[in-house]
């Protein structure tokens, strides 16, 4: 997001941050206390999580413009490819899981490169530090 905020003024563009998440089940079957078969519930709602991340990054970029915040439900790669239909540029980062884990688990960045409807910029993890 930092790269996008720095690049946006050069392109006279706006920045939209998209957070894709999987929906939690509406109904959790009865289970023993302290056991959640669907894992830990998130500490924040996705909207709050995205807003906090946007504000944190905006604070690092002097004069950063406002960022449109969009939360969608579903697979991240699929949702970003869908968002790319109306975008001039899609910027994604990488987690740097490595070649083996990336091949087994899949890669959002790789899927975006294959399916996006606009140019894609992939920011490697090491570039962020």
Backbone torsions as a table, in degrees:
resi	resn	phi	psi	omega
1	UNK	NA	-34.6	179.8
2	UNK	-61.9	-42.9	178.8
3	UNK	-60.5	-44.9	-179.0
4	UNK	-63.3	-40.7	179.1
5	UNK	-65.7	-34.8	177.0
6	UNK	-73.6	-33.4	-177.0
7	UNK	-81.1	-31.9	-173.8
8	UNK	-53.1	-46.4	-179.7
9	UNK	-62.2	-33.3	179.2
10	UNK	-65.7	-30.0	-177.8
11	UNK	-101.6	0.5	-174.9
12	UNK	53.3	47.9	-175.1
13	UNK	-119.8	162.1	174.1
14	UNK	-103.4	160.3	-179.0
15	UNK	-112.4	133.3	174.1
16	UNK	-122.5	123.7	176.5
17	UNK	-95.2	127.0	-178.3
18	UNK	-115.8	127.3	174.8
19	UNK	-115.2	118.8	176.2
20	UNK	-102.6	136.1	177.9
21	UNK	-141.8	157.8	177.2
22	UNK	-86.4	137.4	-179.8
23	UNK	-70.4	138.0	173.6
24	UNK	-75.1	147.3	178.4
25	UNK	-60.8	141.3	179.5
26	UNK	-70.9	-24.6	-178.0
27	UNK	-129.5	126.6	176.3
28	UNK	-109.0	120.4	-179.0
29	UNK	-58.8	154.4	179.2
30	UNK	-55.8	136.2	179.4
31	UNK	-148.7	162.3	178.8
32	UNK	-57.8	148.5	180.0
33	UNK	-57.3	139.6	178.5
34	UNK	85.8	-4.6	180.0
35	UNK	-115.5	120.1	177.8
36	UNK	-116.3	110.1	-177.0
37	UNK	-65.4	-11.3	-178.8
38	UNK	-105.3	15.8	178.6
39	UNK	85.5	-177.0	179.9
40	UNK	-72.0	142.0	176.0
41	UNK	-75.2	147.1	-179.3
42	UNK	-63.4	146.1	179.9
43	UNK	-69.3	-31.1	179.7
44	UNK	-126.7	158.5	171.4
45	UNK	-70.9	151.1	-179.0
46	UNK	-54.4	-37.2	179.7
47	UNK	-63.4	-41.3	178.8
48	UNK	-67.4	-40.7	179.4
49	UNK	-61.2	-46.3	179.7
50	UNK	-64.3	-46.4	-178.5
51	UNK	-59.9	-43.6	179.1
52	UNK	-62.2	-42.5	179.4
53	UNK	-64.6	-42.9	179.7
54	UNK	-62.3	-45.9	-179.2
55	UNK	-63.6	-38.4	179.5
56	UNK	-63.6	-44.6	-179.0
57	UNK	-72.3	-40.8	178.7
58	UNK	-58.4	-33.6	179.3
59	UNK	-66.3	-21.9	-179.6
60	UNK	-86.5	-11.9	-176.1
61	UNK	-116.0	106.5	-179.3
62	UNK	-57.5	130.8	178.2
63	UNK	69.8	20.6	-178.3
64	UNK	-60.9	137.7	178.1
65	UNK	-72.8	168.2	174.2
66	UNK	-62.6	153.3	179.6
67	UNK	-120.3	127.7	173.9
68	UNK	-73.3	134.8	-177.4
69	UNK	-114.2	126.2	-179.1
70	UNK	-130.7	127.3	176.1
71	UNK	-112.0	128.8	-179.8
72	UNK	-127.6	155.3	178.7
73	UNK	-102.8	129.2	176.6
74	UNK	140.1	-174.3	179.8
75	UNK	-64.5	131.2	-175.1
76	UNK	-59.2	-49.0	-177.9
77	UNK	-61.6	-44.0	-179.4
78	UNK	-64.2	-42.6	-178.8
79	UNK	-69.0	-37.9	178.0
80	UNK	-68.8	-38.3	175.9
81	UNK	-62.2	-39.8	177.6
82	UNK	-64.7	-43.5	179.7
83	UNK	-64.9	-28.7	-178.4
84	UNK	-66.6	-17.9	-180.0
85	UNK	-61.3	-29.4	-178.5
86	UNK	-110.6	14.5	-175.4
87	UNK	-110.5	153.9	173.7
88	UNK	-87.3	-24.6	-177.0
89	UNK	-158.1	138.7	176.3
90	UNK	-112.9	126.1	-179.9
91	UNK	-114.4	123.9	178.1
92	UNK	-130.9	154.6	175.7
93	UNK	-106.4	172.5	176.1
94	UNK	-121.2	150.3	177.5
95	UNK	-86.9	-20.0	179.5
96	UNK	73.0	41.4	-179.4
97	UNK	-69.5	-18.2	-178.5
98	UNK	102.4	166.9	-175.0
99	UNK	-64.4	-44.5	-176.2
100	UNK	-67.9	-52.5	-179.2
101	UNK	-62.5	-39.6	179.4
102	UNK	-62.9	-37.3	179.9
103	UNK	-71.0	-38.3	-178.1
104	UNK	-76.7	-44.2	-174.3
105	UNK	-89.0	-14.8	-175.1
106	UNK	86.8	165.3	-177.7
107	UNK	-137.6	124.9	178.6
108	UNK	-62.2	-44.3	-179.3
109	UNK	-60.7	-45.2	-179.9
110	UNK	-63.3	-41.6	177.8
111	UNK	-64.3	-38.0	178.3
112	UNK	-65.2	-39.7	177.7
113	UNK	-60.9	-36.4	-179.2
114	UNK	-78.1	-33.3	-168.2
115	UNK	-115.9	-8.1	-177.8
116	UNK	-65.9	149.7	179.8
117	UNK	-97.6	10.4	179.2
118	UNK	-145.3	171.2	175.8
119	UNK	-59.5	148.8	-178.0
120	UNK	-123.0	134.1	172.9
121	UNK	-110.7	125.1	178.2
122	UNK	-108.4	120.0	-179.6
123	UNK	-96.6	114.9	-180.0
124	UNK	-68.2	151.5	-177.2
125	UNK	-56.8	-41.2	-177.3
126	UNK	-63.4	-23.0	179.6
127	UNK	-72.6	-19.0	-176.3
128	UNK	-81.7	-29.9	-174.1
129	UNK	-78.4	NA	NA
